[in-house]
Amino acid sequence: MSENQGSTTTIRTNHTFWGCNQPLSNVETCSGRMDMGTKQCAHCGIKRGPGDAALTDYGRKIGHLLVIDVNGAEYWQYFE
């Protein structure tokens, strides 16, 4: 679990949305915004993955998805 140090599988109460940051090409990244109940981006169709942003209701970035383990558990790392 050392690679997940400083991360948590518990979603904070103010973490209500996620921002897709998945690559669409060599120069373009998706910027879709979905609620936490949605695990696949409605814009690009890619599942939530490492590097995606943890967002508040107002779109403020409060962290990012660090890793998803083999069982599907998401480890989020928050800035504060």
PDB file of N, CA, C and O in Angstrom:
ATOM      1  N   MET A   1       0.823  -1.202   0.000  1.00  0.00           N
ATOM      2  CA  MET A   1       0.000   0.000   0.000  1.00  0.00           C
ATOM      3  C   MET A   1       0.862   1.260   0.000  1.00  0.00           C
ATOM      4  O   MET A   1       0.310   2.360  -0.006  1.00  0.00           O
ATOM      5  N   SER A   2       2.154   1.151   0.006  1.00  0.00           N
ATOM      6  CA  SER A   2       3.023   2.320   0.089  1.00  0.00           C
ATOM      7  C   SER A   2       2.836   3.282  -1.076  1.00  0.00           C
ATOM      8  O   SER A   2       2.991   4.491  -0.904  1.00  0.00           O
ATOM      9  N   GLU A   3       2.500   2.761  -2.275  1.00  0.00           N
ATOM     10  CA  GLU A   3       2.292   3.658  -3.416  1.00  0.00           C
ATOM     11  C   GLU A   3       1.030   4.504  -3.253  1.00  0.00           C
ATOM     12  O   GLU A   3       0.847   5.488  -3.971  1.00  0.00           O
ATOM     13  N   ASN A   4       0.158   4.128  -2.315  1.00  0.00           N
ATOM     14  CA  ASN A   4      -1.088   4.857  -2.074  1.00  0.00           C
ATOM     15  C   ASN A   4      -0.990   5.754  -0.846  1.00  0.00           C
ATOM     16  O   ASN A   4      -2.004   6.275  -0.381  1.00  0.00           O
ATOM     17  N   GLN A   5       0.204   5.939  -0.321  1.00  0.00           N
ATOM     18  CA  GLN A   5       0.400   6.728   0.882  1.00  0.00           C
ATOM     19  C   GLN A   5      -0.132   8.142   0.684  1.00  0.00           C
ATOM     20  O   GLN A   5       0.122   8.778  -0.339  1.00  0.00           O
ATOM     21  N   GLY A   6      -0.878   8.625   1.683  1.00  0.00           N
ATOM     22  CA  GLY A   6      -1.455   9.957   1.597  1.00  0.00           C
ATOM     23  C   GLY A   6      -2.753   9.995   0.827  1.00  0.00           C
ATOM     24  O   GLY A   6      -3.288  11.071   0.559  1.00  0.00           O
ATOM     25  N   SER A   7      -3.265   8.835   0.470  1.00  0.00           N
ATOM     26  CA  SER A   7      -4.522   8.773  -0.276  1.00  0.00           C
ATOM     27  C   SER A   7      -5.571   8.048   0.560  1.00  0.00           C
ATOM     28  O   SER A   7      -5.261   7.458   1.594  1.00  0.00           O
ATOM     29  N   THR A   8      -6.812   8.102   0.097  1.00  0.00           N
ATOM     30  CA  THR A   8      -7.915   7.486   0.819  1.00  0.00           C
ATOM     31  C   THR A   8      -8.955   6.950  -0.158  1.00  0.00           C
ATOM     32  O   THR A   8      -9.095   7.447  -1.275  1.00  0.00           O
ATOM     33  N   THR A   9      -9.672   5.939   0.280  1.00  0.00           N
ATOM     34  CA  THR A   9     -10.791   5.431  -0.511  1.00  0.00           C
ATOM     35  C   THR A   9     -12.099   6.076  -0.061  1.00  0.00           C
ATOM     36  O   THR A   9     -13.150   5.842  -0.659  1.00  0.00           O
ATOM     37  N   THR A  10     -12.034   6.890   0.996  1.00  0.00           N
ATOM     38  CA  THR A  10     -13.213   7.594   1.506  1.00  0.00           C
ATOM     39  C   THR A  10     -13.380   8.915   0.761  1.00  0.00           C
ATOM     40  O   THR A  10     -12.486   9.762   0.770  1.00  0.00           O
ATOM     41  N   ILE A  11     -14.527   9.079   0.120  1.00  0.00           N
ATOM     42  CA  ILE A  11     -14.814  10.306  -0.636  1.00  0.00           C
ATOM     43  C   ILE A  11     -15.244  11.401   0.338  1.00  0.00           C
ATOM     44  O   ILE A  11     -16.152  11.194   1.144  1.00  0.00           O
ATOM     45  N   ARG A  12     -14.602  12.553   0.267  1.00  0.00           N
ATOM     46  CA  ARG A  12     -14.971  13.674   1.137  1.00  0.00           C
ATOM     47  C   ARG A  12     -16.356  14.199   0.780  1.00  0.00           C
ATOM     48  O   ARG A  12     -16.806  14.050  -0.356  1.00  0.00           O
ATOM     49  N   THR A  13     -17.025  14.809   1.740  1.00  0.00           N
ATOM     50  CA  THR A  13     -18.384  15.311   1.517  1.00  0.00           C
ATOM     51  C   THR A  13     -18.437  16.424   0.480  1.00  0.00           C
ATOM     52  O   THR A  13     -19.447  16.567  -0.209  1.00  0.00           O
ATOM     53  N   ASN A  14     -17.373  17.217   0.351  1.00  0.00           N
ATOM     54  CA  ASN A  14     -17.368  18.296  -0.643  1.00  0.00           C
ATOM     55  C   ASN A  14     -16.867  17.832  -2.012  1.00  0.00           C
ATOM     56  O   ASN A  14     -16.791  18.629  -2.947  1.00  0.00           O
ATOM     57  N   HIS A  15     -16.529  16.566  -2.131  1.00  0.00           N
ATOM     58  CA  HIS A  15     -16.078  15.982  -3.404  1.00  0.00           C
ATOM     59  C   HIS A  15     -17.306  15.406  -4.110  1.00  0.00           C
ATOM     60  O   HIS A  15     -17.612  14.220  -3.983  1.00  0.00           O
ATOM     61  N   THR A  16     -17.995  16.259  -4.850  1.00  0.00           N
ATOM     62  CA  THR A  16     -19.273  15.884  -5.462  1.00  0.00           C
ATOM     63  C   THR A  16     -19.189  15.646  -6.962  1.00  0.00           C
ATOM     64  O   THR A  16     -20.096  15.052  -7.544  1.00  0.00           O
ATOM     65  N   PHE A  17     -18.118  16.097  -7.593  1.00  0.00           N
ATOM     66  CA  PHE A  17     -17.930  15.926  -9.034  1.00  0.00           C
ATOM     67  C   PHE A  17     -16.508  15.448  -9.308  1.00  0.00           C
ATOM     68  O   PHE A  17     -15.632  15.523  -8.446  1.00  0.00           O
ATOM     69  N   TRP A  18     -16.303  14.964 -10.503  1.00  0.00           N
ATOM     70  CA  TRP A  18     -14.950  14.637 -10.956  1.00  0.00           C
ATOM     71  C   TRP A  18     -14.753  15.192 -12.346  1.00  0.00           C
ATOM     72  O   TRP A  18     -15.688  15.269 -13.143  1.00  0.00           O
ATOM     73  N   GLY A  19     -13.523  15.578 -12.627  1.00  0.00           N
ATOM     74  CA  GLY A  19     -13.180  16.132 -13.930  1.00  0.00           C
ATOM     75  C   GLY A  19     -12.337  15.147 -14.709  1.00  0.00           C
ATOM     76  O   GLY A  19     -11.296  14.692 -14.235  1.00  0.00           O
ATOM     77  N   CYS A  20     -12.790  14.821 -15.902  1.00  0.00           N
ATOM     78  CA  CYS A  20     -12.062  13.888 -16.758  1.00  0.00           C
ATOM     79  C   CYS A  20     -10.829  14.577 -17.338  1.00  0.00           C
ATOM     80  O   CYS A  20     -10.923  15.653 -17.927  1.00  0.00           O
ATOM     81  N   ASN A  21      -9.697  13.951 -17.164  1.00  0.00           N
ATOM     82  CA  ASN A  21      -8.431  14.456 -17.718  1.00  0.00           C
ATOM     83  C   ASN A  21      -7.786  13.415 -18.614  1.00  0.00           C
ATOM     84  O   ASN A  21      -6.569  13.417 -18.799  1.00  0.00           O
ATOM     85  N   GLN A  22      -8.597  12.526 -19.170  1.00  0.00           N
ATOM     86  CA  GLN A  22      -8.058  11.441 -19.981  1.00  0.00           C
ATOM     87  C   GLN A  22      -7.627  11.957 -21.352  1.00  0.00           C
ATOM     88  O   GLN A  22      -8.282  12.822 -21.932  1.00  0.00           O
ATOM     89  N   PRO A  23      -6.529  11.424 -21.860  1.00  0.00           N
ATOM     90  CA  PRO A  23      -6.025  11.877 -23.165  1.00  0.00           C
ATOM     91  C   PRO A  23      -6.941  11.454 -24.311  1.00  0.00           C
ATOM     92  O   PRO A  23      -7.373  10.303 -24.381  1.00  0.00           O
ATOM     93  N   LEU A  24      -7.229  12.389 -25.199  1.00  0.00           N
ATOM     94  CA  LEU A  24      -8.024  12.110 -26.395  1.00  0.00           C
ATOM     95  C   LEU A  24      -7.123  11.934 -27.607  1.00  0.00           C
ATOM     96  O   LEU A  24      -7.482  11.254 -28.569  1.00  0.00           O
ATOM     97  N   SER A  25      -5.956  12.550 -27.552  1.00  0.00           N
ATOM     98  CA  SER A  25      -4.950  12.447 -28.616  1.00  0.00           C
ATOM     99  C   SER A  25      -3.614  12.851 -28.004  1.00  0.00           C
ATOM    100  O   SER A  25      -3.516  13.026 -26.790  1.00  0.00           O
ATOM    101  N   ASN A  26      -2.610  12.998 -28.817  1.00  0.00           N
ATOM    102  CA  ASN A  26      -1.299  13.424 -28.317  1.00  0.00           C
ATOM    103  C   ASN A  26      -1.301  14.858 -27.811  1.00  0.00           C
ATOM    104  O   ASN A  26      -0.427  15.240 -27.032  1.00  0.00           O
ATOM    105  N   VAL A  27      -2.274  15.658 -28.245  1.00  0.00           N
ATOM    106  CA  VAL A  27      -2.290  17.075 -27.877  1.00  0.00           C
ATOM    107  C   VAL A  27      -3.568  17.513 -27.170  1.00  0.00           C
ATOM    108  O   VAL A  27      -3.665  18.660 -26.734  1.00  0.00           O
ATOM    109  N   GLU A  28      -4.541  16.628 -27.049  1.00  0.00           N
ATOM    110  CA  GLU A  28      -5.835  17.024 -26.495  1.00  0.00           C
ATOM    111  C   GLU A  28      -6.220  16.132 -25.320  1.00  0.00           C
ATOM    112  O   GLU A  28      -6.010  14.919 -25.341  1.00  0.00           O
ATOM    113  N   THR A  29      -6.793  16.768 -24.287  1.00  0.00           N
ATOM    114  CA  THR A  29      -7.259  16.072 -23.094  1.00  0.00           C
ATOM    115  C   THR A  29      -8.735  16.380 -22.896  1.00  0.00           C
ATOM    116  O   THR A  29      -9.177  17.504 -23.134  1.00  0.00           O
ATOM    117  N   CYS A  30      -9.500  15.378 -22.460  1.00  0.00           N
ATOM    118  CA  CYS A  30     -10.925  15.589 -22.187  1.00  0.00           C
ATOM    119  C   CYS A  30     -11.078  16.539 -21.000  1.00  0.00           C
ATOM    120  O   CYS A  30     -10.229  16.563 -20.109  1.00  0.00           O
ATOM    121  N   SER A  31     -12.133  17.302 -20.985  1.00  0.00           N
ATOM    122  CA  SER A  31     -12.397  18.209 -19.867  1.00  0.00           C
ATOM    123  C   SER A  31     -13.829  18.054 -19.374  1.00  0.00           C
ATOM    124  O   SER A  31     -14.421  19.007 -18.867  1.00  0.00           O
ATOM    125  N   GLY A  32     -14.388  16.855 -19.521  1.00  0.00           N
ATOM    126  CA  GLY A  32     -15.749  16.598 -19.057  1.00  0.00           C
ATOM    127  C   GLY A  32     -15.852  16.690 -17.548  1.00  0.00           C
ATOM    128  O   GLY A  32     -14.872  16.478 -16.835  1.00  0.00           O
ATOM    129  N   ARG A  33     -17.051  17.010 -17.064  1.00  0.00           N
ATOM    130  CA  ARG A  33     -17.315  17.112 -15.629  1.00  0.00           C
ATOM    131  C   ARG A  33     -18.552  16.291 -15.312  1.00  0.00           C
ATOM    132  O   ARG A  33     -19.622  16.542 -15.868  1.00  0.00           O
ATOM    133  N   MET A  34     -18.420  15.314 -14.428  1.00  0.00           N
ATOM    134  CA  MET A  34     -19.514  14.422 -14.067  1.00  0.00           C
ATOM    135  C   MET A  34     -19.693  14.363 -12.558  1.00  0.00           C
ATOM    136  O   MET A  34     -18.766  14.654 -11.802  1.00  0.00           O
ATOM    137  N   ASP A  35     -20.907  13.980 -12.120  1.00  0.00           N
ATOM    138  CA  ASP A  35     -21.122  13.782 -10.690  1.00  0.00           C
ATOM    139  C   ASP A  35     -20.452  12.474 -10.276  1.00  0.00           C
ATOM    140  O   ASP A  35     -20.163  11.629 -11.122  1.00  0.00           O
ATOM    141  N   MET A  36     -20.209  12.311  -9.000  1.00  0.00           N
ATOM    142  CA  MET A  36     -19.459  11.159  -8.505  1.00  0.00           C
ATOM    143  C   MET A  36     -20.189   9.831  -8.717  1.00  0.00           C
ATOM    144  O   MET A  36     -19.557   8.776  -8.680  1.00  0.00           O
ATOM    145  N   GLY A  37     -21.482   9.861  -8.935  1.00  0.00           N
ATOM    146  CA  GLY A  37     -22.225   8.637  -9.207  1.00  0.00           C
ATOM    147  C   GLY A  37     -21.984   8.088 -10.600  1.00  0.00           C
ATOM    148  O   GLY A  37     -22.349   6.949 -10.892  1.00  0.00           O
ATOM    149  N   THR A  38     -21.378   8.881 -11.453  1.00  0.00           N
ATOM    150  CA  THR A  38     -21.099   8.493 -12.836  1.00  0.00           C
ATOM    151  C   THR A  38     -19.635   8.088 -12.952  1.00  0.00           C
ATOM    152  O   THR A  38     -18.747   8.894 -12.672  1.00  0.00           O
ATOM    153  N   LYS A  39     -19.377   6.861 -13.357  1.00  0.00           N
ATOM    154  CA  LYS A  39     -17.994   6.373 -13.422  1.00  0.00           C
ATOM    155  C   LYS A  39     -17.399   6.412 -14.823  1.00  0.00           C
ATOM    156  O   LYS A  39     -16.226   6.090 -15.011  1.00  0.00           O
ATOM    157  N   GLN A  40     -18.206   6.807 -15.808  1.00  0.00           N
ATOM    158  CA  GLN A  40     -17.718   6.891 -17.187  1.00  0.00           C
ATOM    159  C   GLN A  40     -18.024   8.280 -17.720  1.00  0.00           C
ATOM    160  O   GLN A  40     -19.134   8.782 -17.544  1.00  0.00           O
ATOM    161  N   CYS A  41     -17.061   8.897 -18.361  1.00  0.00           N
ATOM    162  CA  CYS A  41     -17.219  10.251 -18.880  1.00  0.00           C
ATOM    163  C   CYS A  41     -18.277  10.291 -19.980  1.00  0.00           C
ATOM    164  O   CYS A  41     -18.232   9.511 -20.932  1.00  0.00           O
ATOM    165  N   ALA A  42     -19.219  11.202 -19.836  1.00  0.00           N
ATOM    166  CA  ALA A  42     -20.284  11.367 -20.830  1.00  0.00           C
ATOM    167  C   ALA A  42     -19.763  12.032 -22.102  1.00  0.00           C
ATOM    168  O   ALA A  42     -20.413  11.961 -23.145  1.00  0.00           O
ATOM    169  N   HIS A  43     -18.607  12.672 -22.029  1.00  0.00           N
ATOM    170  CA  HIS A  43     -18.049  13.384 -23.178  1.00  0.00           C
ATOM    171  C   HIS A  43     -17.170  12.494 -24.058  1.00  0.00           C
ATOM    172  O   HIS A  43     -17.315  12.484 -25.280  1.00  0.00           O
ATOM    173  N   CYS A  44     -16.254  11.743 -23.425  1.00  0.00           N
ATOM    174  CA  CYS A  44     -15.315  10.930 -24.215  1.00  0.00           C
ATOM    175  C   CYS A  44     -15.573   9.430 -24.113  1.00  0.00           C
ATOM    176  O   CYS A  44     -15.056   8.654 -24.916  1.00  0.00           O
ATOM    177  N   GLY A  45     -16.379   9.018 -23.120  1.00  0.00           N
ATOM    178  CA  GLY A  45     -16.707   7.606 -22.965  1.00  0.00           C
ATOM    179  C   GLY A  45     -15.683   6.782 -22.209  1.00  0.00           C
ATOM    180  O   GLY A  45     -15.856   5.573 -22.058  1.00  0.00           O
ATOM    181  N   ILE A  46     -14.611   7.416 -21.728  1.00  0.00           N
ATOM    182  CA  ILE A  46     -13.569   6.700 -20.990  1.00  0.00           C
ATOM    183  C   ILE A  46     -13.959   6.632 -19.516  1.00  0.00           C
ATOM    184  O   ILE A  46     -14.497   7.590 -18.962  1.00  0.00           O
ATOM    185  N   LYS A  47     -13.679   5.477 -18.879  1.00  0.00           N
ATOM    186  CA  LYS A  47     -13.961   5.312 -17.454  1.00  0.00           C
ATOM    187  C   LYS A  47     -13.052   6.214 -16.630  1.00  0.00           C
ATOM    188  O   LYS A  47     -11.935   6.539 -17.034  1.00  0.00           O
ATOM    189  N   ARG A  48     -13.562   6.613 -15.452  1.00  0.00           N
ATOM    190  CA  ARG A  48     -12.776   7.408 -14.513  1.00  0.00           C
ATOM    191  C   ARG A  48     -11.466   6.680 -14.228  1.00  0.00           C
ATOM    192  O   ARG A  48     -11.457   5.471 -14.000  1.00  0.00           O
ATOM    193  N   GLY A  49     -10.357   7.426 -14.242  1.00  0.00           N
ATOM    194  CA  GLY A  49      -9.051   6.802 -14.060  1.00  0.00           C
ATOM    195  C   GLY A  49      -8.049   7.721 -13.395  1.00  0.00           C
ATOM    196  O   GLY A  49      -8.333   8.894 -13.153  1.00  0.00           O
ATOM    197  N   PRO A  50      -6.865   7.181 -13.099  1.00  0.00           N
ATOM    198  CA  PRO A  50      -5.814   7.975 -12.462  1.00  0.00           C
ATOM    199  C   PRO A  50      -5.552   9.279 -13.215  1.00  0.00           C
ATOM    200  O   PRO A  50      -5.493   9.320 -14.443  1.00  0.00           O
ATOM    201  N   GLY A  51      -5.399  10.342 -12.423  1.00  0.00           N
ATOM    202  CA  GLY A  51      -5.162  11.663 -12.993  1.00  0.00           C
ATOM    203  C   GLY A  51      -6.417  12.510 -13.095  1.00  0.00           C
ATOM    204  O   GLY A  51      -6.333  13.725 -13.275  1.00  0.00           O
ATOM    205  N   ASP A  52      -7.590  11.877 -12.981  1.00  0.00           N
ATOM    206  CA  ASP A  52      -8.829  12.653 -13.032  1.00  0.00           C
ATOM    207  C   ASP A  52      -8.964  13.497 -11.765  1.00  0.00           C
ATOM    208  O   ASP A  52      -8.482  13.110 -10.701  1.00  0.00           O
ATOM    209  N   ALA A  53      -9.616  14.639 -11.883  1.00  0.00           N
ATOM    210  CA  ALA A  53      -9.680  15.625 -10.809  1.00  0.00           C
ATOM    211  C   ALA A  53     -10.846  15.388  -9.863  1.00  0.00           C
ATOM    212  O   ALA A  53     -11.930  14.980 -10.279  1.00  0.00           O
ATOM    213  N   ALA A  54     -10.607  15.650  -8.587  1.00  0.00           N
ATOM    214  CA  ALA A  54     -11.652  15.683  -7.567  1.00  0.00           C
ATOM    215  C   ALA A  54     -12.161  17.123  -7.508  1.00  0.00           C
ATOM    216  O   ALA A  54     -11.386  18.046  -7.258  1.00  0.00           O
ATOM    217  N   LEU A  55     -13.466  17.316  -7.738  1.00  0.00           N
ATOM    218  CA  LEU A  55     -14.040  18.663  -7.818  1.00  0.00           C
ATOM    219  C   LEU A  55     -15.166  18.868  -6.809  1.00  0.00           C
ATOM    220  O   LEU A  55     -15.846  17.921  -6.414  1.00  0.00           O
ATOM    221  N   THR A  56     -15.350  20.131  -6.398  1.00  0.00           N
ATOM    222  CA  THR A  56     -16.481  20.503  -5.550  1.00  0.00           C
ATOM    223  C   THR A  56     -17.674  20.871  -6.430  1.00  0.00           C
ATOM    224  O   THR A  56     -17.585  20.843  -7.658  1.00  0.00           O
ATOM    225  N   ASP A  57     -18.790  21.216  -5.788  1.00  0.00           N
ATOM    226  CA  ASP A  57     -19.980  21.683  -6.511  1.00  0.00           C
ATOM    227  C   ASP A  57     -19.666  22.862  -7.425  1.00  0.00           C
ATOM    228  O   ASP A  57     -20.280  23.025  -8.479  1.00  0.00           O
ATOM    229  N   TYR A  58     -18.705  23.678  -7.010  1.00  0.00           N
ATOM    230  CA  TYR A  58     -18.368  24.897  -7.745  1.00  0.00           C
ATOM    231  C   TYR A  58     -17.231  24.696  -8.747  1.00  0.00           C
ATOM    232  O   TYR A  58     -16.771  25.657  -9.364  1.00  0.00           O
ATOM    233  N   GLY A  59     -16.779  23.456  -8.909  1.00  0.00           N
ATOM    234  CA  GLY A  59     -15.728  23.168  -9.874  1.00  0.00           C
ATOM    235  C   GLY A  59     -14.317  23.393  -9.376  1.00  0.00           C
ATOM    236  O   GLY A  59     -13.366  23.339 -10.156  1.00  0.00           O
ATOM    237  N   ARG A  60     -14.168  23.648  -8.071  1.00  0.00           N
ATOM    238  CA  ARG A  60     -12.838  23.848  -7.494  1.00  0.00           C
ATOM    239  C   ARG A  60     -12.122  22.506  -7.379  1.00  0.00           C
ATOM    240  O   ARG A  60     -12.688  21.548  -6.851  1.00  0.00           O
ATOM    241  N   LYS A  61     -10.896  22.427  -7.863  1.00  0.00           N
ATOM    242  CA  LYS A  61     -10.124  21.190  -7.785  1.00  0.00           C
ATOM    243  C   LYS A  61      -9.560  21.027  -6.378  1.00  0.00           C
ATOM    244  O   LYS A  61      -8.830  21.888  -5.888  1.00  0.00           O
ATOM    245  N   ILE A  62      -9.909  19.908  -5.731  1.00  0.00           N
ATOM    246  CA  ILE A  62      -9.468  19.660  -4.362  1.00  0.00           C
ATOM    247  C   ILE A  62      -8.561  18.434  -4.255  1.00  0.00           C
ATOM    248  O   ILE A  62      -8.112  18.085  -3.163  1.00  0.00           O
ATOM    249  N   GLY A  63      -8.297  17.789  -5.372  1.00  0.00           N
ATOM    250  CA  GLY A  63      -7.433  16.614  -5.362  1.00  0.00           C
ATOM    251  C   GLY A  63      -7.495  15.898  -6.695  1.00  0.00           C
ATOM    252  O   GLY A  63      -7.947  16.448  -7.699  1.00  0.00           O
ATOM    253  N   HIS A  64      -7.024  14.636  -6.682  1.00  0.00           N
ATOM    254  CA  HIS A  64      -7.045  13.846  -7.913  1.00  0.00           C
ATOM    255  C   HIS A  64      -7.091  12.350  -7.585  1.00  0.00           C
ATOM    256  O   HIS A  64      -6.767  11.928  -6.475  1.00  0.00           O
ATOM    257  N   LEU A  65      -7.493  11.583  -8.560  1.00  0.00           N
ATOM    258  CA  LEU A  65      -7.524  10.128  -8.429  1.00  0.00           C
ATOM    259  C   LEU A  65      -6.106   9.611  -8.639  1.00  0.00           C
ATOM    260  O   LEU A  65      -5.521   9.779  -9.708  1.00  0.00           O
ATOM    261  N   LEU A  66      -5.572   8.988  -7.613  1.00  0.00           N
ATOM    262  CA  LEU A  66      -4.192   8.523  -7.649  1.00  0.00           C
ATOM    263  C   LEU A  66      -4.070   7.173  -8.352  1.00  0.00           C
ATOM    264  O   LEU A  66      -3.233   7.004  -9.239  1.00  0.00           O
ATOM    265  N   VAL A  67      -4.901   6.220  -7.958  1.00  0.00           N
ATOM    266  CA  VAL A  67      -4.805   4.863  -8.507  1.00  0.00           C
ATOM    267  C   VAL A  67      -6.121   4.126  -8.278  1.00  0.00           C
ATOM    268  O   VAL A  67      -6.877   4.454  -7.363  1.00  0.00           O
ATOM    269  N   ILE A  68      -6.384   3.136  -9.112  1.00  0.00           N
ATOM    270  CA  ILE A  68      -7.494   2.205  -8.906  1.00  0.00           C
ATOM    271  C   ILE A  68      -6.854   0.832  -8.761  1.00  0.00           C
ATOM    272  O   ILE A  68      -6.120   0.392  -9.646  1.00  0.00           O
ATOM    273  N   ASP A  69      -7.132   0.144  -7.633  1.00  0.00           N
ATOM    274  CA  ASP A  69      -6.486  -1.150  -7.422  1.00  0.00           C
ATOM    275  C   ASP A  69      -7.183  -2.267  -8.204  1.00  0.00           C
ATOM    276  O   ASP A  69      -8.188  -2.024  -8.872  1.00  0.00           O
ATOM    277  N   VAL A  70      -6.658  -3.474  -8.123  1.00  0.00           N
ATOM    278  CA  VAL A  70      -7.172  -4.602  -8.912  1.00  0.00           C
ATOM    279  C   VAL A  70      -8.604  -4.974  -8.544  1.00  0.00           C
ATOM    280  O   VAL A  70      -9.293  -5.632  -9.323  1.00  0.00           O
ATOM    281  N   ASN A  71      -9.059  -4.553  -7.354  1.00  0.00           N
ATOM    282  CA  ASN A  71     -10.432  -4.811  -6.925  1.00  0.00           C
ATOM    283  C   ASN A  71     -11.383  -3.676  -7.291  1.00  0.00           C
ATOM    284  O   ASN A  71     -12.579  -3.753  -7.011  1.00  0.00           O
ATOM    285  N   GLY A  72     -10.857  -2.627  -7.915  1.00  0.00           N
ATOM    286  CA  GLY A  72     -11.685  -1.499  -8.323  1.00  0.00           C
ATOM    287  C   GLY A  72     -11.786  -0.376  -7.309  1.00  0.00           C
ATOM    288  O   GLY A  72     -12.505   0.596  -7.537  1.00  0.00           O
ATOM    289  N   ALA A  73     -11.071  -0.492  -6.178  1.00  0.00           N
ATOM    290  CA  ALA A  73     -11.096   0.574  -5.168  1.00  0.00           C
ATOM    291  C   ALA A  73     -10.326   1.785  -5.694  1.00  0.00           C
ATOM    292  O   ALA A  73      -9.207   1.659  -6.191  1.00  0.00           O
ATOM    293  N   GLU A  74     -10.944   2.953  -5.575  1.00  0.00           N
ATOM    294  CA  GLU A  74     -10.332   4.201  -6.035  1.00  0.00           C
ATOM    295  C   GLU A  74      -9.629   4.890  -4.866  1.00  0.00           C
ATOM    296  O   GLU A  74     -10.226   5.097  -3.810  1.00  0.00           O
ATOM    297  N   TYR A  75      -8.379   5.237  -5.058  1.00  0.00           N
ATOM    298  CA  TYR A  75      -7.597   5.945  -4.052  1.00  0.00           C
ATOM    299  C   TYR A  75      -7.456   7.395  -4.489  1.00  0.00           C
ATOM    300  O   TYR A  75      -6.783   7.703  -5.472  1.00  0.00           O
ATOM    301  N   TRP A  76      -8.110   8.287  -3.731  1.00  0.00           N
ATOM    302  CA  TRP A  76      -8.092   9.716  -4.020  1.00  0.00           C
ATOM    303  C   TRP A  76      -7.089  10.400  -3.110  1.00  0.00           C
ATOM    304  O   TRP A  76      -6.953  10.046  -1.939  1.00  0.00           O
ATOM    305  N   GLN A  77      -6.397  11.370  -3.651  1.00  0.00           N
ATOM    306  CA  GLN A  77      -5.458  12.172  -2.883  1.00  0.00           C
ATOM    307  C   GLN A  77      -5.973  13.605  -2.880  1.00  0.00           C
ATOM    308  O   GLN A  77      -6.151  14.220  -3.932  1.00  0.00           O
ATOM    309  N   TYR A  78      -6.211  14.129  -1.668  1.00  0.00           N
ATOM    310  CA  TYR A  78      -6.738  15.487  -1.516  1.00  0.00           C
ATOM    311  C   TYR A  78      -5.619  16.445  -1.137  1.00  0.00           C
ATOM    312  O   TYR A  78      -4.661  16.059  -0.467  1.00  0.00           O
ATOM    313  N   PHE A  79      -5.747  17.702  -1.571  1.00  0.00           N
ATOM    314  CA  PHE A  79      -4.717  18.705  -1.336  1.00  0.00           C
ATOM    315  C   PHE A  79      -4.685  19.203   0.103  1.00  0.00           C
ATOM    316  O   PHE A  79      -3.622  19.576   0.600  1.00  0.00           O
ATOM    317  N   GLU A  80      -5.822  19.215   0.778  1.00  0.00           N
ATOM    318  CA  GLU A  80      -5.887  19.781   2.130  1.00  0.00           C
ATOM    319  C   GLU A  80      -6.227  18.714   3.122  1.00  0.00           C
ATOM    320  O   GLU A  80      -6.329  18.991   4.317  1.00  0.00           O
TER     321      GLU A  80
END
